[in-house]
Amino acid sequence: MKKLLYIFFIGFIVSVNAQVGIGTDKPNSTLQVNGSLAGQMVTFNTSYTIKPTDFYLVYENSSSTAPNHTVSLPTVPALEAERFKGRIYQIKNSSQFPLTLTAAVSAGQSIRVGNSSGASSFVIPSGSYVEIVATGNQSTDAWDLMYVSMPQINQKSNVTLYSARLGLPPTNTSSGGINDWNTTGSSNTNASTANTYNNNNNFPDATNNRWRVMAKTTKPFVRETDTYFGSAFMIGYTNTSMEIVYDYSGPAFPDNQLDHIYPILTAGNTTTTFPDVFVVSYSKLENVTVSNKLTTRLTVNVTRVDRIGYQTEGNNDTPGGANSNWTGQFIINLVLATKI
């Protein structure tokens, strides 16, 4: 009987030194557990020092005033650092207040946070969770913050928003309009008109940068006809529109973001004198080099739509009366949604 027990004991040692299975007789790793796994769970609502037997810790505090509580890592003994190596603690801050995780500073021990060494502490924000592991060092970077889950990171939208207001110039085909211009090339047509308009009508964004109108090209309303039985008959009008090119005065948007930007454009005005009667269509957003500087350029098309089907005929079947030109001070509301 003793001989059989001895053989069984030798076989058990061999299996332990190789692979151990719990809930399986065919383990595929050094330790394989086919079932649940539990560790020591501790909840606390005041400052707490982690014990060697702890594993999962939850800070719960519903105080009406913000406390300044800490959760302290155990001191790694000077002669037993290797024994601590690989020890993991999981800490959840379930309170509405920040919780400070501290190392044994009095023993010269610190925490490695990201790629930064020597941190004495780390603030765990409300609702956040961290995992920290002992590195086997006894002093600097005795602990490594290996995982941080923060609600403001993991639960935020995957879209960032940029917004600005752009000046919308009048057309050049009606009384009170402004001549078209183009300052994007070497010709600089009507550059003085452009400068006068931009100085008075551009709006700063949150970073105090502006979208300047570099070019505007008016496409006047057109009387559309078709021929029936050898005669021309009016069938409608194409309303006045403009192509407008804006250059951004701030730093150029990163090239790798341009393909992930989704523009939202609406038109309005700075007073209550005029109705909002424009439709703005996005054309393109690109980076161009202007005077040896990389600049983000936005091109849009704007159409006035309140005169559709409301043109009047003058003598000799020529357009008269109302048309779809515009004067006055208008704006474009720009929102750029960037997927991150």
C-alpha positions as CSV (number, residue, x, y, z in Angstrom):
1,M,0.0,0.0,0.0
2,K,2.8,2.4,0.9
3,K,4.5,1.6,-2.4
4,L,1.3,2.5,-4.3
5,L,1.0,5.8,-2.4
6,Y,4.6,6.6,-3.2
7,I,4.1,6.0,-6.9
8,F,0.9,8.2,-6.9
9,F,2.8,11.0,-5.0
10,I,5.7,10.9,-7.6
11,G,3.2,11.1,-10.4
12,F,1.4,14.1,-8.8
13,I,4.7,16.0,-8.5
14,V,5.5,15.4,-12.2
15,S,2.1,16.7,-13.2
16,V,2.5,19.8,-11.0
17,N,5.8,20.6,-12.5
18,A,4.4,20.2,-16.0
19,Q,0.7,21.2,-16.5
20,V,-2.1,21.4,-14.0
21,G,-5.7,21.2,-14.8
22,I,-8.7,22.1,-12.6
23,G,-11.9,20.8,-14.0
24,T,-10.0,19.1,-16.9
25,D,-7.7,16.1,-17.1
26,K,-6.0,17.4,-20.3
27,P,-4.6,20.9,-19.4
28,N,-3.1,22.8,-22.3
29,S,-1.3,25.4,-20.2
30,T,0.8,25.5,-17.0
31,L,-2.5,26.1,-15.2
32,Q,-5.9,25.6,-16.8
33,V,-9.1,26.3,-14.9
34,N,-12.3,25.1,-16.5
35,G,-14.6,27.0,-14.2
36,S,-14.9,30.3,-12.3
37,L,-12.1,32.1,-10.6
38,A,-12.4,34.0,-7.4
39,G,-10.1,36.3,-5.4
40,Q,-10.3,38.2,-2.2
41,M,-12.7,41.1,-2.6
42,V,-12.6,44.1,-0.3
43,T,-14.9,47.2,-0.2
44,F,-13.9,50.3,1.7
45,N,-15.1,53.8,2.1
46,T,-12.1,55.5,3.8
47,S,-8.4,55.4,3.3
48,Y,-7.2,51.8,3.0
49,T,-3.8,49.9,2.9
50,I,-3.9,46.9,0.6
51,K,-3.1,43.6,2.3
52,P,-1.1,40.8,0.6
53,T,-4.2,38.6,0.6
54,D,-6.4,41.2,-1.2
55,F,-7.1,40.9,-4.9
56,Y,-10.1,43.0,-6.0
57,L,-10.8,46.3,-4.2
58,V,-13.8,48.6,-4.5
59,Y,-14.0,52.1,-3.1
60,E,-17.5,53.1,-2.3
61,N,-18.3,56.5,-0.8
62,S,-21.6,58.4,-0.9
63,S,-20.5,61.3,1.4
64,S,-22.0,64.7,0.5
65,T,-18.5,66.3,0.7
66,A,-15.5,65.3,-1.3
67,P,-13.1,63.3,0.9
68,N,-9.4,63.0,0.2
69,H,-9.0,59.3,0.5
70,T,-6.1,57.1,-0.5
71,V,-5.6,53.4,-1.3
72,S,-2.0,52.5,-0.4
73,L,0.0,49.7,-2.0
74,P,1.8,47.3,0.4
75,T,5.5,47.8,1.0
76,V,7.6,45.4,-1.0
77,P,10.0,43.9,1.5
78,A,13.7,44.6,0.7
79,L,14.6,41.0,0.6
80,E,11.4,39.6,-0.9
81,A,10.9,41.7,-4.0
82,E,11.1,38.6,-6.2
83,R,8.4,37.0,-4.2
84,F,6.1,39.9,-4.9
85,K,6.9,39.9,-8.6
86,G,3.8,39.4,-10.8
87,R,1.3,40.1,-7.9
88,I,-1.8,41.9,-9.4
89,Y,-4.3,44.1,-7.7
90,Q,-7.6,45.3,-9.3
91,I,-9.0,48.5,-8.0
92,K,-12.4,50.1,-8.9
93,N,-13.4,53.6,-7.8
94,S,-17.2,53.3,-7.6
95,S,-17.6,56.6,-5.8
96,Q,-18.3,60.1,-7.2
97,F,-14.9,61.3,-5.9
98,P,-11.3,60.8,-7.0
99,L,-9.3,58.2,-5.2
100,T,-5.5,58.5,-4.9
101,L,-3.4,55.3,-5.3
102,T,0.0,55.6,-3.5
103,A,3.1,53.6,-3.3
104,A,5.3,53.1,-0.2
105,V,7.2,56.4,-0.7
106,S,8.8,56.1,2.7
107,A,10.5,52.9,1.5
108,G,11.6,54.6,-1.7
109,Q,9.1,52.8,-3.9
110,S,7.2,54.3,-6.8
111,I,4.8,53.5,-9.7
112,R,5.5,53.4,-13.4
113,V,2.6,55.1,-15.2
114,G,2.7,54.7,-19.0
115,N,6.3,55.3,-20.0
116,S,7.0,57.6,-17.0
117,S,9.0,56.3,-14.1
118,G,9.1,57.3,-10.5
119,A,5.5,58.4,-9.8
120,S,4.6,58.5,-6.1
121,S,0.9,58.3,-6.7
122,F,-1.9,58.1,-9.4
123,V,-5.4,59.6,-9.1
124,I,-8.1,57.1,-10.0
125,P,-11.0,59.2,-11.4
126,S,-14.6,58.6,-10.3
127,G,-16.0,55.5,-12.0
128,S,-12.6,54.3,-13.2
129,Y,-10.8,51.0,-12.8
130,V,-7.1,50.2,-12.7
131,E,-4.9,47.1,-12.6
132,I,-1.4,47.3,-11.1
133,V,1.3,44.6,-10.9
134,A,4.5,44.2,-8.9
135,T,7.5,44.4,-11.1
136,G,10.0,42.7,-8.8
137,N,11.9,45.9,-8.1
138,Q,12.2,47.0,-4.5
139,S,12.5,50.7,-5.1
140,T,11.9,52.8,-8.3
141,D,9.0,51.4,-10.3
142,A,8.2,48.7,-7.8
143,W,4.7,48.7,-9.3
144,D,3.5,49.0,-12.9
145,L,0.2,50.6,-13.7
146,M,-0.7,48.2,-16.6
147,Y,-4.3,49.0,-17.3
148,V,-6.5,52.1,-16.8
149,S,-10.2,52.2,-17.8
150,M,-11.7,55.7,-17.6
151,P,-15.3,56.6,-18.5
152,Q,-14.2,59.9,-20.1
153,I,-12.0,57.8,-22.5
154,N,-14.0,54.6,-23.1
155,Q,-17.5,56.1,-23.1
156,K,-16.9,59.2,-25.1
157,S,-18.1,59.7,-28.6
158,N,-15.8,58.5,-31.3
159,V,-16.4,61.8,-33.1
160,T,-14.9,65.2,-32.5
161,L,-16.7,68.4,-33.6
162,Y,-15.2,71.6,-34.9
163,S,-17.5,74.6,-35.5
164,A,-17.1,78.0,-37.0
165,R,-19.0,80.8,-38.8
166,L,-18.1,81.9,-42.3
167,G,-18.9,85.1,-44.1
168,L,-21.3,84.6,-47.1
169,P,-20.7,87.4,-49.6
170,P,-23.4,89.0,-51.8
171,T,-23.5,88.1,-55.5
172,N,-22.1,90.4,-58.1
173,T,-25.1,90.6,-60.4
174,S,-27.5,92.9,-58.5
175,S,-27.5,96.3,-57.1
176,G,-25.6,96.4,-53.8
177,G,-23.6,93.2,-54.8
178,I,-19.9,92.8,-54.7
179,N,-17.7,91.9,-57.7
180,D,-16.3,88.4,-57.8
181,W,-12.7,87.9,-56.9
182,N,-10.0,85.3,-56.9
183,T,-6.9,85.6,-54.7
184,T,-6.0,82.0,-54.8
185,G,-3.7,82.3,-57.8
186,S,-1.2,84.7,-59.2
187,S,-3.8,87.0,-60.9
188,N,-5.3,88.1,-57.6
189,T,-8.4,89.5,-59.3
190,N,-10.1,92.2,-57.2
191,A,-7.7,91.6,-54.3
192,S,-8.6,94.9,-52.7
193,T,-12.3,94.1,-52.7
194,A,-11.5,90.7,-51.1
195,N,-9.5,92.3,-48.3
196,T,-12.2,94.9,-47.6
197,Y,-14.8,92.2,-47.3
198,N,-12.7,89.8,-45.2
199,N,-11.7,92.4,-42.8
200,N,-15.3,93.2,-42.0
201,N,-17.1,89.9,-42.4
202,N,-15.0,87.0,-41.1
203,F,-15.7,85.4,-37.7
204,P,-13.1,84.0,-35.4
205,D,-13.5,80.4,-34.2
206,A,-12.7,79.1,-30.7
207,T,-8.9,79.3,-31.4
208,N,-9.3,82.9,-32.8
209,N,-8.6,81.7,-36.3
210,R,-10.7,82.6,-39.3
211,W,-11.9,81.3,-42.7
212,R,-11.2,83.9,-45.3
213,V,-13.0,84.1,-48.6
214,M,-10.2,83.6,-51.2
215,A,-12.5,83.4,-54.2
216,K,-16.1,83.7,-55.1
217,T,-17.6,83.0,-58.5
218,T,-21.2,84.0,-59.2
219,K,-23.4,81.9,-61.6
220,P,-26.3,84.2,-62.5
221,F,-29.8,83.0,-62.8
222,V,-30.6,81.6,-66.2
223,R,-33.9,81.5,-68.1
224,E,-34.3,77.9,-69.3
225,T,-36.1,77.2,-72.6
226,D,-36.9,74.3,-74.8
227,T,-38.0,74.2,-78.4
228,Y,-41.4,72.8,-79.2
229,F,-43.0,73.0,-82.7
230,G,-40.1,75.2,-83.9
231,S,-40.5,77.8,-81.2
232,A,-38.7,78.4,-77.9
233,F,-40.8,78.0,-74.8
234,M,-39.7,79.0,-71.3
235,I,-39.6,76.0,-68.9
236,G,-38.1,77.5,-65.8
237,Y,-35.1,79.2,-64.3
238,T,-31.8,78.1,-62.8
239,N,-31.4,80.2,-59.7
240,T,-28.3,82.3,-58.8
241,S,-25.5,80.4,-57.1
242,M,-21.9,81.0,-56.1
243,E,-18.9,78.9,-55.6
244,I,-16.9,80.1,-52.6
245,V,-13.4,79.2,-51.6
246,Y,-12.3,79.7,-48.0
247,D,-8.7,79.3,-46.6
248,Y,-8.2,78.7,-42.9
249,S,-5.9,81.0,-41.2
250,G,-4.9,78.6,-38.4
251,P,-2.7,75.4,-38.7
252,A,-3.6,73.1,-41.5
253,F,-5.8,70.1,-40.6
254,P,-3.7,66.9,-40.5
255,D,-3.8,65.2,-43.9
256,N,-4.7,61.8,-42.4
257,Q,-7.9,63.4,-40.9
258,L,-9.3,64.9,-44.1
259,D,-10.8,61.6,-45.3
260,H,-12.6,61.2,-41.9
261,I,-14.2,64.6,-41.8
262,Y,-18.0,64.9,-42.4
263,P,-19.1,68.5,-43.0
264,I,-22.4,69.9,-41.9
265,L,-23.3,73.3,-43.5
266,T,-26.3,75.6,-43.0
267,A,-26.8,79.2,-43.9
268,G,-28.1,82.1,-41.8
269,N,-27.7,85.8,-41.3
270,T,-26.5,88.3,-38.7
271,T,-29.8,90.2,-38.5
272,T,-33.5,89.5,-38.7
273,T,-33.9,91.7,-41.8
274,F,-33.5,88.8,-44.2
275,P,-35.0,85.3,-44.2
276,D,-32.7,82.3,-44.4
277,V,-33.2,81.3,-48.0
278,F,-29.9,79.6,-49.0
279,V,-28.9,76.0,-49.5
280,V,-25.2,75.3,-48.9
281,S,-23.6,72.3,-50.6
282,Y,-20.2,70.9,-49.7
283,S,-17.7,70.6,-52.5
284,K,-14.3,69.6,-51.1
285,L,-11.9,70.1,-48.2
286,E,-8.2,69.8,-49.0
287,N,-4.7,71.0,-48.0
288,V,-2.9,73.3,-50.4
289,T,0.4,75.1,-50.3
290,V,0.0,78.9,-50.2
291,S,3.1,81.1,-50.0
292,N,5.1,78.0,-48.8
293,K,2.6,77.3,-46.1
294,L,0.3,74.3,-45.9
295,T,-3.3,75.6,-45.7
296,T,-6.6,73.9,-45.3
297,R,-9.0,75.0,-48.1
298,L,-12.8,74.6,-48.1
299,T,-14.9,74.9,-51.3
300,V,-18.7,75.2,-51.1
301,N,-21.6,76.1,-53.4
302,V,-24.5,78.3,-52.3
303,T,-27.9,78.7,-54.0
304,R,-30.7,81.1,-53.2
305,V,-33.9,79.1,-53.3
306,D,-36.7,81.4,-52.3
307,R,-37.4,82.5,-55.9
308,I,-37.8,79.1,-57.4
309,G,-40.9,79.3,-59.7
310,Y,-41.3,83.0,-58.9
311,Q,-39.5,84.7,-61.7
312,T,-41.5,87.3,-63.8
313,E,-41.3,88.0,-67.5
314,G,-40.5,91.5,-68.9
315,N,-40.7,92.7,-72.4
316,N,-39.6,90.3,-75.2
317,D,-39.8,87.4,-72.8
318,T,-36.8,88.6,-70.8
319,P,-36.5,88.0,-67.1
320,G,-37.8,90.9,-65.1
321,G,-38.8,91.8,-61.6
322,A,-37.9,89.3,-58.9
323,N,-34.7,87.2,-59.3
324,S,-32.6,85.0,-57.1
325,N,-29.6,87.4,-56.6
326,W,-28.8,88.5,-53.2
327,T,-27.3,91.4,-51.2
328,G,-26.9,91.9,-47.5
329,Q,-24.8,90.2,-44.8
330,F,-25.2,86.4,-44.5
331,I,-23.2,83.7,-42.8
332,I,-22.5,80.0,-43.2
333,N,-22.6,77.8,-40.1
334,L,-19.8,75.1,-40.4
335,V,-19.6,72.0,-38.4
336,L,-16.8,69.4,-39.2
337,A,-17.4,66.1,-37.6
338,T,-14.2,64.0,-37.5
339,K,-14.3,60.3,-36.8
340,I,-11.5,59.3,-34.5
